[in-house]
């Protein structure tokens, strides 16, 4: 599974159960984020233990943060998913937003580097 444009790339590596995000993700509204949400939801159906690696995602707009929030809520409701979010402590939006996602689901493991 992969979504790729000139600005960003999102792909799933099933061997490591990791979804990687890279680039600048600034789509206009939740409808444009639907393929990203579908990719994440498909991964959740494949494995209850997975990682979202955001370390190379330099920018995510508010619609993208809302999409991630909705995804975390769906994961929390599912109840049997172990989710790790990997971020970069050098990217300001990640240090703030990922901690807020952890408030939605305290069981999320955050890893910064």
C-alpha positions in Angstrom: 0.0 0.0 0.0 1.4 3.4 -1.0 0.2 6.9 -1.6 2.7 9.1 -3.4 2.7 12.6 -4.8 5.3 15.3 -5.5 4.8 16.6 -2.0 4.4 13.5 0.2 4.7 9.8 0.4 2.8 7.3 2.7 3.5 3.6 2.6 3.1 0.5 4.7 5.9 -2.0 5.3 4.2 -5.2 6.4 7.4 -6.8 7.4 7.9 -4.2 10.2 4.2 -3.4 10.7 5.0 0.3 10.1 3.3 3.0 8.2 5.8 5.7 7.1 4.9 9.3 6.3 7.4 11.6 4.4 7.2 15.2 3.1 4.7 17.9 3.4 1.1 16.8 3.8 -1.4 19.7 3.4 -4.5 18.4 1.9 -7.7 20.5 1.8 -10.2 18.9 4.2 -11.2 15.5 5.5 -12.4 14.3 2.2 -8.9 14.6 0.7 -7.5 12.7 3.7 -9.9 9.8 3.1 -7.3 7.6 1.2 -4.8 8.1 4.1 -7.4 7.1 6.7 -8.3 4.1 4.5 -4.7 3.0 4.3 -4.4 3.3 8.1 -7.6 1.4 8.7 -6.5 -1.4 6.4 -3.3 -1.8 8.3 -5.3 -2.0 11.6 -7.3 -4.9 10.1 -4.0 -6.8 9.2 -2.3 -6.4 12.6 -3.2 -5.2 16.0 0.4 -4.1 16.7 1.8 -1.4 14.5 3.8 1.8 14.3 3.2 5.1 12.5 6.6 6.7 11.7 6.2 10.4 11.2 9.9 11.3 11.6 10.2 12.4 8.0 6.9 14.2 7.8 8.0 17.9 7.9 4.5 19.4 7.8 1.0 18.3 8.6 -1.9 20.8 8.4 -4.8 21.0 10.8 -7.0 18.7 8.7 -4.3 16.1 8.8 -4.0 16.4 12.5 -7.8 16.0 12.8 -7.6 12.9 10.6 -4.9 11.4 12.9 -7.1 12.3 15.9 -10.0 10.5 14.4 -7.9 7.5 13.6 -6.6 7.3 17.2 -10.2 7.4 18.5 -11.1 4.5 16.1 -8.0 2.6 17.4 -9.1 3.3 21.0 -12.6 2.1 20.3 -11.3 -1.1 18.7 -9.6 -1.8 22.1 -7.1 -4.5 21.0 -4.5 -2.4 19.1 -1.0 -1.5 20.3 0.0 1.7 18.5 3.4 3.3 18.5 3.9 6.8 17.1 7.5 7.8 16.1 8.2 11.4 15.8 11.1 13.8 15.6 11.8 16.2 18.5 13.2 18.6 15.9 9.8 19.1 14.2 7.7 21.4 16.3 4.2 20.3 15.2 5.1 16.7 16.1 6.2 17.4 19.7 2.9 19.2 20.4 0.4 17.2 18.4 1.6 13.7 19.2 1.4 14.4 22.9 -2.2 15.6 22.3 -3.0 12.3 20.5 -1.7 10.4 23.6 -4.3 12.3 25.6 -7.0 10.7 23.4 -5.5 7.3 23.9 -3.2 7.0 26.9 -2.0 3.6 25.7 -0.2 5.0 22.7 3.6 4.7 23.0 5.4 7.9 21.8 9.0 7.6 20.6 11.0 10.8 19.7 14.4 11.0 18.3 
